Amino acid sequence: MKNFEEINHDLDVDSDVLLAPEEVEVADKQIILFNDDFNTFEFVTETLMKVCKHDPIQAEQCTYLVHYKGKCSVKKGTYEALEPMCTALLERGLTAEIE
């Protein structure tokens, strides 16, 4: 078995492949849902199930996080996929933004 120095020496650093800037994946965006004093737990949970396609447990967990932490990431994806969902949340009176 080789020791660390032998393994490290065997690595050919010059042969590492670097991606060109146009090949680097763009980081996913996320919808952040913020707490408010207007909407009920039930309404927020139901809205997350309808708009973001959460299952009931996931929607309820997000609702509690929003309530106790002030905000929660409720959906991740590309901007194009998230924009209609964020708009639907806003139209239902929730406070959300894409980051």
Backbone hydrogen bonds, N-H to C=O, Kabsch-Sander energy under -0.5 kcal/mol:
donor,donor_aa,acceptor,acceptor_aa,energy
7,I,3,N,-2.2
8,N,4,F,-2.9
9,H,5,E,-2.1
10,D,6,E,-1.5
11,L,7,I,-0.9
11,L,8,N,-0.5
13,V,11,L,-0.9
15,S,12,D,-1.4
16,D,13,V,-1.6
18,L,16,D,-0.5
23,E,20,A,-2.4
24,V,20,A,-0.7
24,V,21,P,-0.8
29,K,77,G,-3.0
31,I,75,K,-2.8
32,I,30,Q,-0.6
32,I,97,E,-3.2
33,L,31,I,-0.6
33,L,72,C,-3.0
34,F,95,T,-3.2
35,N,70,G,-2.3
44,V,40,T,-2.4
45,T,41,F,-2.7
46,E,42,E,-2.7
47,T,43,F,-2.5
48,L,44,V,-2.5
49,M,45,T,-1.8
50,K,46,E,-2.3
51,V,47,T,-3.2
52,C,47,T,-0.5
52,C,48,L,-1.1
54,H,48,L,-1.6
59,A,55,D,-2.6
60,E,56,P,-2.2
61,Q,57,I,-2.5
62,C,58,Q,-2.4
63,T,59,A,-2.2
64,Y,60,E,-2.3
65,L,61,Q,-2.3
66,V,62,C,-2.7
67,H,63,T,-2.2
68,Y,64,Y,-2.8
69,K,65,L,-2.9
70,G,65,L,-0.5
70,G,66,V,-1.4
71,K,65,L,-0.5
72,C,33,L,-1.7
74,V,31,I,-2.7
74,V,72,C,-0.7
75,K,31,I,-0.9
77,G,29,K,-2.2
82,L,78,T,-2.2
83,E,79,Y,-2.5
85,M,81,A,-0.6
86,C,82,L,-2.9
87,T,83,E,-2.4
88,A,84,P,-2.1
89,L,85,M,-2.2
90,L,86,C,-2.4
91,E,87,T,-2.7
92,R,88,A,-1.2
93,G,90,L,-1.8
94,L,89,L,-2.3
95,T,34,F,-0.6
96,A,94,L,-0.6
97,E,32,I,-1.8
99,E,30,Q,-2.8
99,E,97,E,-0.5
